[in-house]
Amino acid sequence: MAQSGTLMGFVHRRRRGAELFLLVIALAVGIGGYAAVGIGVQGKVPADIVGYGGGLAALVIAAHVVVRLVAPYADPVLLPVVAALNGLGLAVIHRLDLAYQAEGGKHDYAQQQLIWMTLGVVLFVATLLLLRDHRVLQRFTYTSGLVAIGLLLLPMMPGIGTTINGARIWIHVGPFSFQPGEVAKVLLVVAFAGYLVLHRDALALAGRRVVFVDLPRGRDLGPILGMWLVSLGILVFQKDLGSSLLFFGLFLVMLYVATERPGWLLVGGVLFAGGAALGYELFGHVRTRFDIWLNPWQYYGKNGDLSFQPVEAMFGMGWGGLIGRGFGNGSPERVPYAESDFIIGAIGEELGLTAVIAVILLYGLIVERALRSALISRDGFGKLMATGLAGVFALQVFVVIGGVTRLIPLTGLTTPFLSYGGSSLVANWVIIALLLRISDQARRPVPDLSGDDDTSPDLEHTQVVKLS
């Protein structure tokens, strides 16, 4: 209690020491996993363990130092969780590299992924240094939307667009390949947040009431119909079911949070069901995905062996059981693209269901901390932006892991921070930087305008409630 008649509410602290402690645990996961792969596959600790561990520690500690200097009140849990996931992903990718090399391949995905992680941390640092206030991004609402649409259209351009595994979502410029949709998802969150802050009052107006649900007015359906058409365009022309689901679901979640109208969920659900039925009837690649999901055994070993990937992943996870076979005692390399699309299957086979549950819990922590930042944010744009970024992780993880475990049809998205892929990894590191900036702004102390100087500098925010 500061004075008689006032009551001290909640107190936030900087918690950078807690973040450093958690980072040590995260490094133990990454470096320990790398050592366990060497012992399990080759019977000895990798010779480069010191150099690898030192490099990984340098990246993580550099990120921590920058957060300590320029975002001292940021959430202390996000960075350690991301470091643990990224380190575990590197270890599993290294395990698959050794398996590929034993079969005569020359893959070195783990080294490439470490390079992409370095670039991701560099952009993470640059975002925190250059963006001192997330509210600046609201000025670029429509610019972000236009750039995002342009990036989504880039793979369709002749000469640079490339089709890989049936999806035209890549661009090639010289020796480099890039997936522009990963950047587009960040820009779309900015665009959606800025648009909904300006128009949420109009979008929240109720129209016709149907079965205890107030449907939106017909004149307000333009934005959701436009996003539905964009998602259908991605599905039809780029054959990318995962991105189509992600972008439409993201807009629907942010629209519901902004307006608090369940009617939007009903409208979105109807549009989604209609789009799914339309895609199934008109487009062969969508129908094939659904048929493989419903009847994988009909395609296994025949009809082009289209279900080989998901069926082998199920065999592997079933063999792994509760605690897994251990690194080196499984055969995760049997699954095509195990280092990217099916890395969860590799984890389930060699580390078991326990490790898969732990990974899902870590993703749940990311989403929970992002939503916590949204709740305490002092501005509407920050609330919606943090909610949208949380939705990116929640939807992507659900779609990916749901596809691998046959909960939903397989879509082909990458698992954040775990899967091999530079575009996804770099974009996700930038997303974490944005979340840390929002949480830092939200948790900073409110300036004391009373002239009293009796608060401790370690207090982040003190809420004072007057007693009657």
C-alpha positions in Angstrom: 0.0 0.0 0.0 1.5 3.3 -1.1 -0.7 5.6 0.9 -3.9 5.3 3.0 -6.8 5.2 0.7 -4.9 3.5 -2.1 -4.2 -0.2 -2.8 -1.2 -1.5 -4.8 -2.4 -3.7 -7.6 -0.3 -6.0 -9.8 3.5 -5.5 -10.3 5.5 -6.5 -13.4 9.2 -6.8 -13.3 11.8 -6.8 -16.0 12.6 -10.5 -15.5 15.7 -10.6 -17.7 17.4 -12.8 -15.1 14.6 -15.3 -15.4 14.9 -15.2 -19.2 18.7 -15.9 -19.0 18.1 -18.9 -16.7 15.5 -20.3 -19.1 17.8 -19.8 -22.0 20.4 -21.9 -20.3 17.8 -24.7 -20.1 16.9 -24.1 -23.8 20.6 -24.4 -24.8 20.8 -27.6 -22.9 18.0 -29.0 -25.0 19.6 -28.0 -28.3 23.2 -28.9 -27.5 22.2 -32.0 -25.5 20.0 -33.2 -28.5 22.9 -32.7 -30.9 25.2 -34.8 -28.6 22.5 -37.5 -28.2 22.3 -37.8 -32.0 26.0 -38.4 -32.2 26.0 -41.0 -29.4 22.9 -42.8 -30.8 23.9 -42.9 -34.4 27.7 -42.9 -34.4 28.4 -44.1 -30.8 30.3 -41.0 -29.8 29.8 -37.3 -29.0 30.2 -35.3 -32.3 33.7 -33.9 -32.7 32.4 -30.4 -33.5 30.2 -30.3 -30.4 32.2 -27.4 -28.9 32.0 -25.3 -32.0 28.4 -26.1 -32.6 27.4 -25.4 -29.0 29.4 -22.2 -28.9 27.8 -20.9 -32.1 24.3 -21.8 -30.9 25.0 -20.2 -27.5 26.4 -17.1 -29.2 23.3 -16.5 -31.2 20.9 -17.0 -28.3 22.9 -14.9 -25.9 23.3 -12.1 -28.5 19.5 -12.1 -28.9 19.1 -11.9 -25.1 21.6 -9.0 -24.7 19.7 -7.0 -27.4 16.4 -7.7 -25.6 17.9 -6.7 -22.3 19.1 -3.4 -23.8 16.3 -2.2 -26.0 13.2 -4.1 -24.7 13.9 -4.6 -21.0 10.3 -5.2 -20.1 9.5 -7.7 -22.8 8.0 -11.1 -22.1 10.8 -13.3 -20.5 9.4 -16.7 -21.8 9.1 -16.2 -25.6 12.8 -16.2 -26.5 13.7 -19.3 -24.4 10.8 -21.3 -25.8 11.8 -20.4 -29.4 15.5 -21.2 -28.7 14.5 -24.6 -27.3 12.3 -25.4 -30.4 15.0 -24.2 -32.8 17.7 -26.2 -31.1 15.6 -29.4 -31.0 14.8 -28.9 -34.7 18.5 -28.6 -35.6 19.3 -31.8 -33.7 16.5 -33.8 -35.5 17.6 -32.4 -38.9 21.2 -33.4 -38.1 19.9 -36.9 -37.3 18.2 -37.1 -40.7 21.4 -35.8 -42.4 23.4 -38.7 -40.9 20.7 -41.1 -42.2 20.8 -39.7 -45.7 24.6 -39.7 -45.7 24.6 -43.4 -44.7 22.5 -44.1 -47.8 25.0 -42.3 -50.0 23.3 -38.8 -50.0 25.2 -35.6 -49.6 22.6 -33.6 -47.7 23.7 -31.2 -45.0 20.4 -29.6 -44.1 21.4 -28.9 -40.5 24.3 -26.7 -41.4 22.1 -24.8 -43.9 19.4 -24.5 -41.2 22.0 -23.0 -38.8 22.9 -20.4 -41.4 19.2 -19.6 -41.7 18.9 -19.4 -38.0 21.8 -16.9 -37.9 20.0 -14.7 -40.5 16.8 -15.0 -38.5 18.5 -13.8 -35.3 20.1 -10.9 -37.2 16.7 -9.8 -38.5 15.3 -10.4 -35.0 17.9 -8.0 -33.6 17.4 -5.5 -36.5 13.6 -5.5 -35.8 14.0 -4.7 -32.1 16.7 -2.0 -32.8 14.8 -0.2 -35.7 11.2 -0.6 -34.5 11.1 1.1 -31.1 7.2 1.5 -31.1 5.0 -1.1 -32.8 2.3 1.6 -33.3 4.4 3.0 -36.2 3.3 0.1 -38.3 -0.3 1.2 -38.2 0.7 4.0 -40.7 1.5 1.3 -43.3 -1.9 -0.6 -43.1 -2.8 -0.4 -46.7 0.8 -0.5 -47.9 1.4 -3.7 -46.0 -1.8 -5.2 -47.6 -0.7 -4.3 -51.1 2.8 -5.6 -50.6 1.4 -8.9 -49.2 -0.8 -9.4 -52.2 2.1 -8.7 -54.5 4.2 -11.3 -52.7 1.4 -13.8 -53.0 1.3 -13.2 -56.7 5.1 -13.5 -57.3 5.1 -17.3 -57.6 2.7 -17.0 -60.5 5.1 -14.9 -62.6 6.9 -16.8 -65.4 10.6 -17.1 -65.0 10.9 -16.8 -61.3 7.9 -18.9 -60.0 8.6 -22.5 -59.4 6.3 -25.5 -58.7 7.7 -27.9 -56.0 5.8 -31.0 -54.9 2.7 -29.8 -56.7 2.5 -26.3 -55.1 3.5 -23.1 -56.9 4.6 -21.1 -53.9 8.3 -20.7 -54.5 10.4 -18.1 -56.4 13.9 -18.7 -57.6 16.4 -15.8 -58.2 19.8 -17.1 -59.2 20.9 -19.8 -56.7 18.4 -18.6 -54.1 14.9 -19.9 -53.5 12.3 -18.1 -51.3 8.7 -18.6 -50.2 7.2 -15.1 -50.3 4.0 -16.3 -48.5 6.0 -16.5 -45.3 6.7 -12.8 -45.4 3.1 -12.1 -46.6 1.6 -13.6 -43.5 3.4 -11.0 -41.3 2.4 -8.1 -43.5 -1.2 -9.4 -43.6 -1.4 -9.4 -39.8 -0.3 -5.7 -39.8 -2.8 -4.9 -42.6 -5.7 -6.7 -40.8 -4.9 -5.1 -37.5 -4.7 -1.6 -38.9 -7.9 -2.1 -41.0 -9.9 -3.6 -38.1 -8.9 -0.9 -35.7 -10.4 1.7 -38.0 -13.6 -0.2 -39.0 -14.4 -2.5 -36.1 -17.3 -0.3 -34.9 -19.1 -0.6 -38.2 -18.3 -4.3 -38.5 -19.6 -4.9 -35.0 -23.1 -3.6 -35.9 -25.7 -6.3 -35.7 -28.0 -7.3 -38.6 -30.6 -10.1 -38.7 -30.8 -12.3 -35.6 -30.9 -16.1 -36.3 -31.1 -18.7 -33.5 -29.7 -16.4 -30.7 -26.8 -15.2 -33.0 -26.7 -11.7 -34.5 -25.5 -12.0 -38.0 -23.5 -9.1 -39.6 -25.2 -6.7 -41.9 -25.0 -7.6 -45.6 -23.2 -4.4 -46.5 -20.4 -5.3 -44.2 -19.6 -8.7 -45.8 -17.2 -7.2 -48.3 -13.9 -7.7 -46.4 -14.6 -11.4 -45.5 -15.8 -12.2 -49.0 -12.7 -10.6 -50.4 -10.4 -12.6 -48.1 -12.4 -15.7 -49.0 -11.8 -15.1 -52.7 -8.1 -14.5 -52.1 -7.8 -17.8 -50.2 -9.7 -19.6 -53.0 -7.3 -18.1 -55.5 -4.3 -19.4 -53.6 -5.9 -22.9 -53.5 -6.8 -22.9 -57.2 -3.8 -21.3 -58.8 -1.0 -22.1 -56.4 -2.5 -25.4 -55.2 -1.5 -24.5 -51.6 -4.2 -25.8 -49.3 -2.2 -24.9 -46.2 -1.7 -21.2 -46.9 -5.3 -20.9 -48.0 -6.5 -22.2 -44.7 -4.0 -20.1 -42.8 -4.8 -16.7 -44.3 -8.6 -17.1 -44.2 -8.6 -18.5 -40.7 -6.3 -15.7 -39.5 -8.6 -13.0 -40.9 -11.6 -14.7 -39.3 -10.0 -14.9 -35.9 -8.9 -11.3 -35.9 -12.3 -10.2 -37.2 -14.0 -12.0 -34.3 -11.6 -10.6 -31.7 -12.1 -7.1 -33.0 -15.9 -7.1 -33.1 -16.7 -9.7 -30.5 -19.6 -10.9 -32.7 -20.1 -14.7 -33.0 -22.0 -14.1 -36.1 -18.7 -13.6 -38.0 -17.7 -17.1 -37.0 -20.9 -18.5 -38.3 -20.5 -16.6 -41.6 -16.8 -17.7 -41.8 -17.7 -21.3 -41.1 -20.3 -21.3 -43.9 -17.8 -19.8 -46.3 -15.1 -22.2 -45.3 -17.5 -25.2 -45.7 -18.7 -23.9 -49.1 -15.1 -23.3 -50.3 -14.1 -26.8 -49.2 -17.0 -28.4 -51.0 -16.3 -26.3 -54.1 -12.7 -27.2 -54.1 -13.4 -30.9 -53.7 -15.8 -31.0 -56.6 -13.9 -28.8 -59.0 -10.2 -29.4 -58.4 -8.5 -32.8 -58.6 -5.6 -32.0 -56.2 -8.0 -31.0 -53.5 -10.1 -34.2 -54.0 -6.9 -36.3 -53.9 -5.9 -34.8 -50.6 -9.2 -35.5 -49.0 -9.3 -39.1 -50.4 -5.9 -39.8 -49.1 -6.9 -38.5 -45.7 -10.1 -40.6 -45.6 -8.7 -43.8 -47.2 -4.9 -43.8 -47.1 -4.6 -47.6 -47.5 -6.3 -47.5 -50.9 -3.4 -45.4 -52.2 -0.6 -47.1 -50.3 1.6 -49.1 -52.7 -0.6 -48.4 -55.7 -2.1 -45.5 -57.7 1.3 -43.8 -57.7 1.8 -44.6 -54.0 0.4 -41.2 -53.2 -0.2 -42.0 -49.5 3.3 -43.4 -48.9 4.4 -40.3 -46.9 1.6 -40.1 -44.3 1.3 -43.9 -44.0 5.1 -44.3 -43.3 4.9 -41.5 -40.8 2.0 -43.3 -39.0 4.0 -46.5 -38.9 7.0 -44.6 -37.5 5.0 -42.9 -34.8 3.3 -46.1 -33.9 6.6 -47.8 -33.6 8.0 -45.0 -31.4 5.2 -45.4 -28.9 5.2 -43.4 -25.7 8.9 -42.8 -25.1 10.4 -43.4 -28.6 13.1 -45.7 -30.0 15.9 -43.2 -29.2 18.1 -41.4 -31.7 19.6 -43.8 -34.2 17.2 -46.6 -33.4 14.4 -45.6 -35.7 14.1 -45.1 -39.5 12.6 -41.6 -39.9 14.4 -41.2 -43.2 11.9 -43.5 -44.8 9.4 -40.7 -44.8 10.0 -38.3 -47.8 10.7 -34.8 -46.7 11.0 -35.8 -43.1 13.2 -32.8 -42.4 10.5 -30.3 -43.4 6.9 -31.5 -43.8 7.1 -34.5 -41.5 9.6 -33.5 -38.8 6.9 -34.2 -36.1 6.7 -37.8 -37.4 10.5 -38.1 -37.0 10.3 -36.7 -33.4 7.4 -39.1 -32.6 9.3 -42.1 -33.9 12.6 -41.6 -32.1 11.5 -39.5 -29.1 8.0 -40.8 -28.6 4.6 -39.3 -27.9 6.0 -37.7 -24.8 8.3 -35.5 -26.9 5.5 -34.6 -29.3 3.3 -33.5 -26.4 6.2 -31.5 -25.0 6.6 -29.8 -28.4 2.9 -29.0 -28.5 3.0 -27.5 -25.0 5.9 -25.3 -26.1 3.8 -24.0 -29.0 1.0 -23.5 -26.6 3.3 -21.4 -24.4 4.1 -19.2 -27.4 0.4 -18.6 -28.1 -0.4 -18.0 -24.5 2.3 -15.5 -24.0 1.3 -13.7 -27.2 -2.3 -13.5 -26.1 -1.2 -12.3 -22.6 0.7 -9.5 -24.4 -2.5 -8.7 -26.3 -4.6 -8.6 -23.1 -2.3 -6.1 -21.4 -1.5 -4.0 -24.4 -2.7 -0.4 -24.0 -3.6 0.3 -27.7 -6.1 -1.4 -30.0 -3.6 -1.9 -32.8 -1.2 -3.7 -30.5 -4.0 -5.9 -29.1 -5.1 -7.0 -32.6 -1.5 -7.4 -33.9 -0.5 -9.6 -31.0 -3.7 -11.6 -31.4 -3.0 -12.1 -35.1 0.6 -13.2 -34.5 -0.6 -15.7 -31.9 -3.2 -16.9 -34.4 -0.4 -17.4 -37.0 1.4 -19.9 -34.7 -1.8 -21.5 -33.4 -3.3 -22.1 -36.9 -0.1 -23.2 -38.5 0.8 -25.7 -35.7 -2.8 -27.1 -35.8 -2.8 -27.5 -39.5 0.7 -29.1 -39.7 0.4 -31.5 -36.7 -3.2 -32.2 -37.5 -2.2 -33.2 -41.0 0.7 -35.5 -39.9 -1.5 -37.2 -37.3 -4.4 -37.5 -39.8 -6.7 -35.3 -37.7 -7.3 -33.2 -40.9 -6.1 -33.5 -44.5 -2.4 -33.0 -45.1 -1.6 -29.5 -46.2 2.2 -29.2 -46.5 3.0 -26.2 -44.2 6.2 -26.2 -42.2 6.3 -26.7 -38.4 7.5 -23.3 -36.9 11.2 -23.3 -35.8 11.5 -27.1 -36.1 11.2 -27.8 -39.8 13.9 -27.2 -42.3 13.2 -24.1 -44.4 14.8 -20.7 -44.4 11.8 -18.6 -45.4 9.7 -19.9 -42.5 12.5 -19.8 -39.9 13.5 -16.2 -40.7 9.9 -14.9 -40.8 9.1 -16.6 -37.5 12.1 -15.0 -35.8 10.8 -11.6 -37.0 7.3 -12.5 -35.6 8.9 -13.2 -32.2 10.7 -9.8 -32.3 7.4 -8.1 -33.0 5.7 -9.9 -30.1 8.6 -8.9 -27.8 8.2 -5.3 -28.9 4.5 -5.3 -28.2 4.9 -6.9 -24.8 7.7 -4.5 -23.9 5.5 -1.5 -24.7 2.6 -3.0 -22.7 4.6 -3.9 -19.6 6.6 -0.7 -19.3 5.8 1.6 -16.3 3.2 4.2 -16.8 4.9 7.6 -16.4 4.4 9.1 -13.0 2.7 12.5 -13.5 2.0 13.1 -9.8 5.6 14.2 -9.0 6.0 11.6 -6.3 9.2 9.6 -6.7 8.5 6.8 -4.2 8.3 3.9 -6.8 11.1 1.5 -7.2 12.9 1.5 -10.7 12.4 -2.3 -10.8 8.6 -1.9 -10.8 7.2 -2.2 -14.3 3.7 -1.2 -13.9 1.7 -0.4 -10.7 -2.1 -0.2 -10.9 -3.6 2.0 -8.1 -7.2 1.5 -7.2 -8.9 4.1 -5.0 -10.9 2.8 -2.2 -14.4 4.2 -1.5 
